[in-house]
Amino acid sequence: MKQKFDKITSTCIPIAIDNCNTDLIIPARYLASTTRDPKFFGEAFMHDLRFTSDGVPVADFVMNQPAYSEPPREGVHQIIVAGQNWGSGSSREHAAWAIAGYGVRVVISSSFADIHRNNLLNCFVLPVIVSEAFQQELFSSIKADPQTQVCVDLPAQTVTNLATGHSEAFAINGYKKYCLMNGLDDIDFLLKNIDALPSSTTLNGVN
């Protein structure tokens, strides 16, 4: 899952579900698994909306529609444009694992559940918060042309709808931005900066 992040230009998967909770993103039965195999969790992403109980693809669900069914790869479906309050509900980290395992690099919404947003960042998936007006513009552009591309520029902290040329700035914690751009998780960051740590640590005033 560790990937350096700079600029992503890609077509998008529009998942216009408001309050899409983590149980929809990955059903609870997958939480008992001890694997960290990205493919396993990627296949579980939105599973109960994508498939019937018999494993048959649900034809009218967006991820099964021909325009959006191609698995993510460079420039294709690496971005999800999501409904409001994406990732609500339980704090399960597996929801972020599923999104990353599916191959998504960016989730754009007008709002995220805070814990899920942090989990995405820890999985090297960039959560981008935009205005509701810009969110709806993206949905409209993608509906009119599923080949619409969106450019997410992390260094500049901008997201651009290439169909209209409209852009918005987005906020991100400076530490997380640095980690994403350098492909570092928290432990990697500490190891990279270990020489800058004090030679001794004081606990409760005792060396």
Summary of the structure (lengths in Angstrom):
residues: 207
radius of gyration: 18.3
end to end distance: 38.3
largest distance: 65.6
contacts: 622
relative contact order: 0.18
helix: 35%
strand: 21%
